Amino acid sequence: MVKTHEIGLISDTHGLLRPEVVPALAGVERILHAGDVGGPGILEALSSIAPVTAVLGNVDSPRILPSLNDDEVVEI
């Protein structure tokens, strides 16, 4: 039997987490944020839904989001 995983993918939040995101990501096992986060509050909010792996986008500053890298490898 093949095990399936529900993964949420989001990007370009630019510091705004729209209300429709929460129900859209309900039930996912992990969230991947593909950049342009816009601030740590977005990652905190997403973390309340599921564990988050995120990368820096061109609008993100490593000074504001020091835990993020330009790229990440995630094994599911």
GIMODA-V505568 format. One record per residue. N is the residue number from 1. PHI is phi in radians with two decimals (* if undefined). PSI is psi as a letter, one per 20 degrees, with the letter a starting at -180 (999 if undefined). D_CENTER is the distance of its C-alpha to the mean C-alpha in whole Angstrom. Layout:
{{N	PHI	PSI	D_CENTER} {N	PHI	PSI	D_CENTER}}
This chain:
{{1	*	p	29} {2	-1.54	p	26} {3	-1.54	p	23} {4	-1.84	q	20} {5	-2.29	p	16} {6	-1.69	o	14} {7	-2.07	p	10} {8	-1.71	p	8} {9	-2.11	p	7} {10	-2.50	q	6} {11	-2.75	r	7} {12	0.94	l	10} {13	-1.31	h	9} {14	0.86	k	12} {15	1.44	j	12} {16	-2.25	o	12} {17	-1.77	o	11} {18	-1.14	q	13} {19	-1.01	h	15} {20	-1.26	i	15} {21	-1.18	g	11} {22	-1.05	g	12} {23	-1.17	h	15} {24	-1.16	h	13} {25	-1.70	i	11} {26	-1.01	p	13} {27	1.59	i	14} {28	-1.28	q	12} {29	-1.54	h	12} {30	-2.69	q	9} {31	-2.05	p	5} {32	-1.88	p	4} {33	-1.84	o	3} {34	-1.57	k	7} {35	1.92	r	8} {36	1.04	l	10} {37	-1.14	g	8} {38	1.71	i	11} {39	2.74	q	11} {40	-1.16	h	11} {41	-1.08	h	11} {42	-1.13	g	8} {43	-1.16	h	6} {44	-1.10	g	9} {45	-1.12	g	10} {46	-1.14	h	6} {47	-1.13	h	8} {48	-1.29	i	11} {49	-1.63	g	10} {50	-2.88	r	9} {51	-1.00	q	8} {52	-2.08	p	5} {53	-2.05	p	6} {54	-2.36	q	5} {55	-2.19	r	8} {56	-1.25	q	10} {57	-1.90	r	12} {58	-1.20	i	15} {59	-1.67	i	15} {60	-1.60	q	13} {61	-1.84	p	16} {62	-1.06	h	16} {63	-1.22	h	18} {64	-1.50	h	16} {65	-2.15	m	13} {66	-1.16	i	15} {67	-1.46	i	13} {68	-1.67	q	11} {69	-1.95	r	13} {70	-1.25	h	14} {71	-2.62	r	13} {72	-2.53	q	12} {73	-2.02	p	14} {74	-2.13	p	12} {75	-1.81	p	15} {76	-1.92	999	15}}
